[in-house]
Amino acid sequence: MFEFAALSYGLLASIILSAAQRNRKLARPHPPLLLYMGYLLCGLSGGLALALGYLALTIAGLA
C-alpha cells in the first residue's frame, strides 16, 4: 500500500510541476485545477511532514 501511495504522490508532483513550468515558460496563466492540485500537494506535503515529525519525536520519547 505504501508503494502505491508513494508512486501516486510522485506522479502527481511530476505532472503538476512540469505543467506549471511549461505555463510559466509560455507566459500563460495557470488553470484553476492546476492551482488547486498544487495547493493540495503542498498541504499534503506539509501535513505529512508534521505528522511524521511528531511520530519521530513520540517514538524518541521527547514529546
C-alpha positions in Angstrom: 0.0 0.0 0.0 2.8 2.4 0.8 4.4 1.8 -2.6 1.2 2.8 -4.3 0.9 5.9 -2.3 4.5 6.9 -2.9 4.2 6.3 -6.6 0.9 8.2 -6.9 2.4 11.2 -5.0 5.5 11.2 -7.1 3.5 11.0 -10.3 1.1 13.8 -9.2 4.1 16.0 -8.2 5.8 15.4 -11.5 2.7 16.3 -13.6 1.9 19.4 -11.6 5.4 20.8 -11.6 6.0 20.1 -15.3 2.7 21.8 -16.2 3.4 24.8 -14.1 6.9 25.1 -15.5 5.5 24.9 -19.1 2.8 27.5 -18.4 5.4 29.9 -16.9 7.7 29.4 -19.8 4.9 30.2 -22.3 3.8 33.1 -20.0 0.2 31.7 -19.7 -1.9 31.8 -16.6 -2.3 28.5 -14.7 -5.7 26.8 -15.0 -7.7 26.8 -11.7 -7.5 23.0 -11.4 -3.7 23.1 -11.6 -3.6 25.7 -8.9 -5.9 23.6 -6.7 -3.9 20.5 -7.2 -0.7 22.4 -6.5 -2.1 23.7 -3.2 -3.4 20.3 -2.3 0.1 18.8 -2.9 1.7 21.5 -0.9 -0.7 21.0 2.0 -0.3 17.2 1.9 3.4 17.5 2.0 3.4 19.9 4.9 0.8 17.8 6.8 2.7 14.6 6.2 6.0 16.3 7.3 4.4 17.5 10.6 2.8 14.1 11.3 6.0 12.2 10.7 8.0 14.6 12.7 5.6 14.2 15.7 5.7 10.5 15.3 9.5 10.5 15.4 9.5 12.7 18.5 7.0 10.4 20.1 9.0 7.3 19.4 12.1 9.0 20.7 10.3 9.9 23.9 10.7 13.7 23.5 7.1 14.5 23.0 
